[in-house]
Amino acid sequence: MITTSPSQVLRRYTDIPALLYLLHSQSITLLDPSSWDDTNDSYFLLKYREKKNLKSVLALCLTETDETYHHWRVFAGNASGACVVFDKPALISALSKVDGVVTGHVNYQRVRDMRQREMPLSADELRFLKRAGFMPEAEFRILYTSVSEHRQFLDIPIPVTSIVEIRLSPWLNTRLRRCLKDTIRSIPACGNLEIHRSTLIGNFTWKRFGDRAT
């Protein structure tokens, strides 16, 4: 049986170019959600911007759940994928220093339940609301808003010490792993980072359980 407890880490699935930018700049980047694949989600944030008369609404999505095949395949689905594992309290502490930034768990709702609501949604609810079909993502969202400044992106400084680990793609050729690790660790302040290739789709310990079956 698997039991869960409140997560103390946040995971960001991305690609190697974005990872290298994050480490070189020591920042995370929030973007305009208008290009998101889930247009229901981006529509709610655009409506939030409109109803609050904001110039900017930028976002970054992370997950509070354990490593999953879904997250790798959807958000980092090739050999150049990567997952940055953050210490949640340390990351939130860094984010709290930036005016206009809020964070929160995404609330998942079914269409039929929304129809049965007696009261319409408040504008603030639009920020962290998503259809129930996305519930396995266990999304934790970072938002930045501004009433006066129009932005397409925002880099928020974070300490490298807020990074617990970097997981490289499970599809990464093992011959390339050492070179990529060396490249990452050559970045200033990154020499001691924990870096591992994910074994989610090929784990020797897991396979041994099959060997021992009787």
SEFI-968932 format. One record per residue (C-alpha): x, y, z. Coordinates in steps of 0.001 Angstrom, whole numbers, plus 500000, padded with zeros to 6 digits. Example, Ala and Ser with C-alpha at 12.3 -4.5 7.8 and 13.67 -1.06 7.14 Angstrom:
2
512300495500507800/513670498940507140/
***
This chain:
214
500000500000500000/501198503506499172/500574506204501747/501024509898501104/501944512850503292/502235516571502570/505065516946500085/508184518829501133/509476518950497569/508224520427494325/509143519057490916/509530521048487726/509662518990484509/511442520819481724/514177520386479094/517947520746479181/518130524251477590/515650525595480166/517507523781482954/520811525346481935/519196528789481839/517741528240485320/521127527268486722/523164529965484962/520717532716485907/519850531208489298/516229532023488636/512935530447487649/510960531900484764/507241532673484816/505548533003481415/502324534251479884/499863531302480017/498244532156476659/500347529494474913/499377526640477261/498080523428475744/495065523383478079/493035526311476760/490461525899479542/493201526644482043/494696529589480172/491210531001479554/490538531170483297/493781533069483888/493075535454481028/489612536042482492/491186536637485891/493467539274484345/490487540909482646/488222540922485705/490968542298487953/492098544893485381/495646543588485450/498403544314482962/500184541005483539/499430537511484748/502375535126484517/502633531566485763/504834528544486372/503506525051487067/505180522462489284/503949519247490851/503774518014494428/503495514344493537/506204511726493182/507977511055489904/505503509624487387/505602508358483830/502824510818482968/504895513821483993/507968512653482122/506094511792478927/503881514908478812/506238517602480095/509724516255479378/509081513469476921/512380512866475189/516068512361475904/516595516080476556/514064516162479391/514946516959482985/513262517300486350/514370519854488940/513467518786492478/513103521798494772/512993522014498531/509478523407498892/509980525646501963/513225527082500545/511640527835497178/508559529446498713/510806531546500944/512606532907497871/509327533571496063/507879535441499047/510478538181498575/508975539227495224/506020541620495193/503059540352493200/503872536640493552/501396534191495059/501515530396495235/498922527718495776/497644524205495179/495422523767492154/491799522853492929/490306520247490574/486583520227489812/484210518260487579/481946520043485106/478864518460486673/479872519725490101/480425523224488740/476928523172487253/475482522451490682/477145525392492394/474702527867493849/477100530791493542/479250531730490531/483007531533490803/484830534438492343/487543536001490206/490187534860492691/489096531220492337/490013531343488642/493722531445489529/493910527924490938/491077525990489324/491324523204486770/489207520386485350/489234517098487260/490779515218484337/494091516862485224/493991515812488880/496900513308488600/499190516260487859/498884517439491506/499832520904490327/501361523586492511/501173526951490779/503264530101491032/501574533289489822/502773536837489315/500381539716488699/500851543409488036/498326546228487718/500807548606486090/503466546712484132/502964544620480998/505319541616480980/505719538532478826/508001536807481338/509570537284484745/512779535754486122/512608535278489891/515944534802491698/516319531550493641/519301530089495507/520888526995494011/520680525555497538/516893525322497073/517518522522494546/517481519096496171/518298517110493050/518259517126489266/516846514072487516/517876513498483917/515538511890481415/514982508121481685/515367508094477876/518825509684478019/521472507397476546/523649506234479422/526814507069477421/525800510743477496/525023510883481197/528553511619482451/529123514397479909/525836516081480819/526531515816484542/529963517380484075/528449520207482024/525870520984484694/528382520843487528/530718523218485667/528147526009486083/529078528387488929/527613527304492314/526436523982490843/529468521807491543/527824519889494375/524396519327492868/522908515854493153/522362514678489573/520925511301488606/519394509737485530/515846508632486265/515382504862486416/511595505038486329/511314502885483194/514329500673483868/515251499958487477/517503497010488365/516238496790491956/512637496590490754/513544493903488220/515206491786490921/511821491410492605/510768489582489458/513890487419489560/513067486341493117/509455485412492351/508583481799493312/
***
